[in-house]
Amino acid sequence: MIGLGQPFQGQDRGHLLTEQAHPFSSELDQLSTAQLVQLFCEEDRRPQEAVAAAAPALAAAIDAIATRLAQGGRLFYLGAGTSGRLGVLDAAECPPTFCSPPELVQGVLAGGAAALLRSSEGLEDLEEAGQADLEARGFSAADVLVGIAAGGTTPYVHGGLRHARSLGALAIALACVPADQVPMPADLEIRLITGPELLTGSTRLKAGTATKMALNILSTGVMVRLGKVYGNRMVDVAVTNSKLEDRALRILADLAGVDRTRGADLLAETGGSVKLALLMAKAGISAAAARASLREHGQSLRAALLAQGAR
């Protein structure tokens, strides 16, 4: 049977914050629609407060992840159900936003791609599956694992975290319950304390919102540290459609003062690289010199500009 012998199989989870009944929603089914919506609007302030309280842990995680990735490691999100789907979503958004290779940030979901559309939550009880799924991706000591489990008890996630630590990889746990309720095998912990859900136990609500916010901060912060952002512009964005071409041309106009015609020429010359085009325009150098400068300075546009005497 699925889950037999796993650490949390059959245990009473009623003490977990994410499983407790919310006192304000005890008559949820009797509220008017307007009252129901208002209650959700009021309660959905909690995810922001939870993420703000976890700011030091998020900052530590960003720096630790960026260090590993700068040395050739990769970032893996691992989870089941909603937690796993959110990890897959954040990973999938990195290549179009930051032009990162698809293997750099990966989402690993219990049940695989099929579980994105069809519930397969029973698979979360298989602790050994977490390790097996990481092994199938070639997860190594150089990599980082963020194990995501709203209630903190998911055996699939615990198995992945234990495997990561056994290899010497960086293991980060992200959960929406306090550490004293559920310890997790990790080097760093991000605890997003969102409290009971208005729909009891439905952690796709506040816990899911807080998790998405935290993942947004993690991946964006890491990419900033890796030099994929200049100011507040995504200068490594891939120009793959008309919307992104327009964004690239506006970036070049705003930051380098070039008109759209000149901007289009620069993008054509650089194969659509906003970063290269900016360096060429601001420093007045050729595409070849710009590529060499970026390589020399770890792909950091700001460092390359400073070396060229430009800003």
HUHU-V459854 format. One record per residue. RES is the residue in three letters. SS is DSSP state (~ for helix, > for strand, _ for the rest). PSI is psi in whole degrees, 0 to 359 (999 if undefined). D_LAST is the distance of its C-alpha to the last C-alpha in whole Angstrom. Layout:
# HUHU-V459854
res: (RES,RES)
ss: (SS,SS)
psi: (PSI,PSI)
d_last: (D_LAST,D_LAST)
This chain:
# HUHU-V459854
res: (MET,ILE,GLY,LEU,GLY,GLN,PRO,PHE,GLN,GLY,GLN,ASP,ARG,GLY,HIS,LEU,LEU,THR,GLU,GLN,ALA,HIS,PRO,PHE,SER,SER,GLU,LEU,ASP,GLN,LEU,SER,THR,ALA,GLN,LEU,VAL,GLN,LEU,PHE,CYS,GLU,GLU,ASP,ARG,ARG,PRO,GLN,GLU,ALA,VAL,ALA,ALA,ALA,ALA,PRO,ALA,LEU,ALA,ALA,ALA,ILE,ASP,ALA,ILE,ALA,THR,ARG,LEU,ALA,GLN,GLY,GLY,ARG,LEU,PHE,TYR,LEU,GLY,ALA,GLY,THR,SER,GLY,ARG,LEU,GLY,VAL,LEU,ASP,ALA,ALA,GLU,CYS,PRO,PRO,THR,PHE,CYS,SER,PRO,PRO,GLU,LEU,VAL,GLN,GLY,VAL,LEU,ALA,GLY,GLY,ALA,ALA,ALA,LEU,LEU,ARG,SER,SER,GLU,GLY,LEU,GLU,ASP,LEU,GLU,GLU,ALA,GLY,GLN,ALA,ASP,LEU,GLU,ALA,ARG,GLY,PHE,SER,ALA,ALA,ASP,VAL,LEU,VAL,GLY,ILE,ALA,ALA,GLY,GLY,THR,THR,PRO,TYR,VAL,HIS,GLY,GLY,LEU,ARG,HIS,ALA,ARG,SER,LEU,GLY,ALA,LEU,ALA,ILE,ALA,LEU,ALA,CYS,VAL,PRO,ALA,ASP,GLN,VAL,PRO,MET,PRO,ALA,ASP,LEU,GLU,ILE,ARG,LEU,ILE,THR,GLY,PRO,GLU,LEU,LEU,THR,GLY,SER,THR,ARG,LEU,LYS,ALA,GLY,THR,ALA,THR,LYS,MET,ALA,LEU,ASN,ILE,LEU,SER,THR,GLY,VAL,MET,VAL,ARG,LEU,GLY,LYS,VAL,TYR,GLY,ASN,ARG,MET,VAL,ASP,VAL,ALA,VAL,THR,ASN,SER,LYS,LEU,GLU,ASP,ARG,ALA,LEU,ARG,ILE,LEU,ALA,ASP,LEU,ALA,GLY,VAL,ASP,ARG,THR,ARG,GLY,ALA,ASP,LEU,LEU,ALA,GLU,THR,GLY,GLY,SER,VAL,LYS,LEU,ALA,LEU,LEU,MET,ALA,LYS,ALA,GLY,ILE,SER,ALA,ALA,ALA,ALA,ARG,ALA,SER,LEU,ARG,GLU,HIS,GLY,GLN,SER,LEU,ARG,ALA,ALA,LEU,LEU,ALA,GLN,GLY,ALA,ARG)
ss: (_,_,_,_,_,_,_,_,_,_,_,_,_,_,_,_,~,~,~,_,_,_,~,~,~,_,_,~,~,~,_,_,~,~,~,~,~,~,~,~,~,~,~,_,_,~,~,~,~,~,~,~,~,_,~,~,~,~,~,~,~,~,~,~,~,~,~,~,~,~,_,_,_,_,>,>,>,>,>,_,~,~,~,~,~,~,~,~,~,~,~,~,~,~,~,~,~,~,_,_,_,_,_,_,>,>,>,>,>,_,_,~,~,~,~,~,_,_,_,_,~,~,~,~,~,_,~,~,~,~,~,~,~,~,~,~,_,_,_,_,_,_,_,>,>,>,>,>,_,_,_,_,_,_,~,~,~,~,~,~,~,~,~,~,~,~,~,_,_,>,>,>,>,>,>,_,_,_,_,_,_,_,_,_,_,_,_,>,>,>,>,_,_,_,_,_,_,_,_,_,_,_,_,_,_,~,~,~,~,~,~,~,~,~,~,~,~,~,~,~,~,~,~,~,~,_,_,_,_,>,_,_,>,_,_,_,_,>,_,_,_,~,~,~,~,~,~,~,~,~,~,~,~,~,~,~,_,_,_,~,~,~,~,~,~,~,~,~,~,_,_,_,>,~,~,~,~,~,~,~,~,~,~,_,_,_,~,~,~,~,~,~,~,~,~,~,_,_,_,_,~,~,~,~,~,~,~,_,_,_,_)
psi: (146,130,354,133,359,155,329,5,124,357,149,119,13,338,345,139,322,348,351,154,136,128,336,348,23,340,39,320,350,356,151,163,319,319,320,313,318,320,317,319,320,317,335,7,338,320,319,318,321,318,319,321,335,10,315,320,321,318,317,320,318,311,319,320,314,321,315,315,325,338,10,2,176,161,127,132,132,130,175,155,219,317,316,321,322,323,317,318,313,319,319,335,349,313,314,333,319,4,34,149,144,332,350,317,120,140,129,117,132,124,353,199,326,330,351,326,337,129,134,39,340,335,345,345,357,96,321,338,328,314,316,319,324,318,323,336,2,28,134,178,337,348,176,136,127,107,120,121,108,310,353,355,353,113,322,317,318,320,319,316,318,320,316,314,325,333,343,10,166,122,122,129,135,119,165,26,154,154,330,343,318,100,147,143,92,158,326,148,139,111,117,97,93,349,184,148,150,324,106,123,356,85,5,350,250,317,318,319,313,320,315,317,315,319,323,314,316,304,319,316,318,316,327,313,333,4,17,6,139,119,238,28,141,79,353,11,141,126,90,355,176,324,315,330,317,318,317,317,324,324,314,322,316,318,335,354,24,145,173,327,311,321,318,322,317,318,321,320,331,7,28,14,110,320,312,316,320,316,318,314,316,328,349,41,168,167,319,317,323,317,317,320,318,319,318,330,31,32,16,115,318,316,320,319,317,320,332,2,21,168,999)
d_last: (63,59,58,61,60,57,56,56,58,61,59,59,56,57,55,52,50,49,52,54,55,53,56,54,55,58,59,57,59,61,58,57,54,53,53,52,49,48,49,46,44,45,45,41,40,41,38,35,37,38,34,33,36,34,31,31,33,30,27,29,30,26,25,28,28,24,26,28,27,24,27,29,30,31,31,35,36,40,42,45,46,43,41,41,40,37,36,37,35,32,32,32,29,27,27,26,23,22,23,25,28,31,32,29,30,34,37,40,43,46,48,46,44,48,47,44,47,50,51,51,51,54,52,50,53,53,51,52,50,47,47,48,45,43,45,45,41,41,39,39,38,34,34,34,36,36,40,40,43,44,47,46,49,49,50,48,45,47,48,44,43,46,45,41,42,45,43,40,38,36,38,37,39,38,41,42,45,45,45,49,50,49,48,45,45,41,39,37,38,36,39,39,42,43,46,49,49,50,52,53,52,49,46,44,44,42,42,40,38,37,36,34,32,32,31,28,27,27,26,23,22,23,21,18,18,19,15,16,14,11,11,15,15,17,15,18,20,23,23,27,29,28,27,24,23,23,21,18,19,18,15,14,15,13,10,10,12,15,19,21,22,19,18,21,21,18,20,23,22,20,23,21,18,16,13,14,14,10,9,12,11,7,8,12,14,17,18,19,17,14,17,18,14,14,18,17,15,17,16,13,10,7,9,9,6,6,9,9,7,4,0)
